[in-house]
């Protein structure tokens, strides 16, 4: 990850303070970098699943969006297994297989036939569930184009 040029964005009245306190910039850079890492899709999913406890039924995973593969991979690693799942992401964004999860690529920003087919697979996956079953639904930017089911 590249650093942010904080010096260019520093208002003139703060430049003197930074020069007087050289660790201020280092501290600010460290805070910025840690903040960015904390909100990356995989880190956010791992954090969100810290308290997750599987029920007595199935655990299914549905992920859609441009970061769907990254989020689904993190979820499966955190959960150690899922009973089934599907990823629907933009062409070129699936970066390999995820155990127990079907990875589908589709059109973005314009939905295409693969968008419709993958969405149907996702909807079929969650049919017939019981109260004991759980679906983890992960949504990222681009999901509205990738998760499409035309009415006609």
Legacy VTK file of the C-alpha trace (Angstrom):
# vtk DataFile Version 3.0
C-alpha trace
ASCII
DATASET POLYDATA
POINTS 152 float
0.000 0.000 0.000
1.430 3.360 -0.922
1.707 6.121 1.632
-0.333 9.292 1.480
1.547 12.541 0.872
0.348 14.231 4.025
2.777 17.138 3.600
1.010 18.359 0.452
-2.331 18.481 2.269
-1.087 20.186 5.430
-2.418 23.724 5.940
0.284 26.383 6.343
-0.606 27.118 9.990
0.137 23.472 10.905
3.445 23.157 9.068
5.282 24.953 11.878
3.742 22.562 14.447
4.848 19.559 12.391
8.385 20.898 12.130
8.425 21.462 15.903
7.086 17.947 16.550
8.555 15.548 13.931
6.735 12.537 15.378
3.371 14.197 14.762
3.544 13.381 11.045
4.748 9.841 11.730
1.909 9.340 14.216
-0.647 10.753 11.764
0.647 8.538 8.939
0.459 5.501 11.201
-3.123 6.328 12.225
-4.161 6.832 8.595
-2.579 3.567 7.425
-4.112 1.548 10.291
-7.513 3.132 9.600
-7.354 2.201 5.929
-6.329 -1.386 6.706
-9.174 -1.713 9.228
-11.847 -0.957 6.632
-10.520 -3.167 3.847
-13.245 -5.650 2.877
-11.523 -8.749 4.230
-10.550 -7.126 7.534
-14.049 -5.713 8.001
-15.633 -9.137 7.416
-13.260 -10.889 9.804
-14.048 -8.301 12.474
-17.805 -8.531 11.875
-17.693 -12.321 12.255
-15.757 -12.292 15.538
-18.942 -12.833 17.529
-20.641 -15.152 15.013
-21.608 -18.542 16.352
-23.099 -21.068 13.924
-26.528 -22.360 14.734
-27.621 -25.969 14.646
-28.588 -25.701 10.973
-26.719 -24.894 7.787
-24.571 -21.822 7.279
-24.773 -20.475 3.731
-22.832 -17.609 2.214
-23.965 -15.209 -0.510
-21.575 -12.446 -1.550
-22.086 -9.944 -4.332
-20.185 -6.898 -5.499
-16.718 -6.007 -6.689
-15.200 -7.029 -3.332
-17.390 -10.143 -3.008
-14.593 -12.646 -3.615
-12.282 -10.986 -1.105
-15.063 -10.800 1.514
-16.208 -14.396 0.918
-12.656 -15.743 1.180
-12.193 -13.923 4.498
-15.552 -15.231 5.770
-14.775 -18.847 4.891
-11.331 -18.565 6.493
-12.869 -17.108 9.651
-15.746 -19.620 9.803
-13.527 -22.525 8.702
-16.383 -23.939 6.613
-19.737 -23.125 5.091
-22.411 -25.549 3.921
-22.707 -23.810 0.569
-22.217 -20.446 -0.978
-21.972 -18.277 -4.024
-19.901 -15.261 -5.007
-21.123 -12.929 -7.742
-18.422 -10.502 -8.780
-17.182 -8.469 -11.726
-15.220 -10.149 -14.490
-11.591 -10.496 -13.458
-12.273 -10.120 -9.724
-12.510 -13.805 -8.703
-8.996 -14.741 -7.651
-9.301 -18.494 -7.281
-11.455 -21.107 -5.659
-13.018 -20.804 -2.214
-13.885 -24.117 -0.495
-17.645 -24.734 -0.506
-18.392 -21.605 -2.553
-19.212 -21.282 -6.244
-17.554 -18.237 -7.778
-19.387 -16.523 -10.635
-18.267 -13.522 -12.650
-20.741 -11.251 -14.379
-21.271 -7.887 -16.029
-20.561 -4.620 -14.282
-21.626 -1.831 -14.513
-24.145 -3.245 -16.986
-25.738 -6.543 -15.949
-25.474 -9.366 -18.471
-26.766 -12.911 -18.863
-24.208 -14.171 -16.333
-25.566 -11.651 -13.790
-29.042 -13.123 -14.182
-27.830 -16.752 -14.075
-25.682 -16.199 -10.983
-28.506 -14.383 -9.176
-30.834 -17.287 -9.915
-28.250 -19.665 -8.442
-28.056 -17.500 -5.306
-31.839 -17.392 -4.933
-32.064 -21.167 -5.469
-29.356 -21.697 -2.832
-31.429 -20.066 -0.099
-34.704 -21.837 -0.856
-36.179 -24.237 1.691
-34.228 -22.996 4.683
-35.353 -23.597 8.242
-35.226 -21.364 11.310
-32.005 -23.087 12.340
-30.255 -22.197 9.082
-28.296 -18.983 8.602
-27.390 -16.978 5.533
-24.440 -14.620 5.667
-25.048 -12.023 2.954
-22.032 -9.889 2.041
-22.645 -6.875 -0.164
-20.107 -4.458 -1.620
-20.066 -1.759 -4.262
-21.302 -2.988 -7.611
-23.762 -5.409 -6.051
-26.762 -3.667 -7.575
-25.519 -4.433 -11.104
-24.253 -7.916 -10.313
-27.255 -9.186 -8.295
-30.055 -8.803 -10.819
-33.265 -10.671 -11.416
-35.361 -9.162 -14.216
-39.107 -9.247 -13.770
-39.749 -9.947 -17.446
LINES 1 153
152 0 1 2 3 4 5 6 7 8 9 10 11 12 13 14 15 16 17 18 19 20 21 22 23 24 25 26 27 28 29 30 31 32 33 34 35 36 37 38 39 40 41 42 43 44 45 46 47 48 49 50 51 52 53 54 55 56 57 58 59 60 61 62 63 64 65 66 67 68 69 70 71 72 73 74 75 76 77 78 79 80 81 82 83 84 85 86 87 88 89 90 91 92 93 94 95 96 97 98 99 100 101 102 103 104 105 106 107 108 109 110 111 112 113 114 115 116 117 118 119 120 121 122 123 124 125 126 127 128 129 130 131 132 133 134 135 136 137 138 139 140 141 142 143 144 145 146 147 148 149 150 151
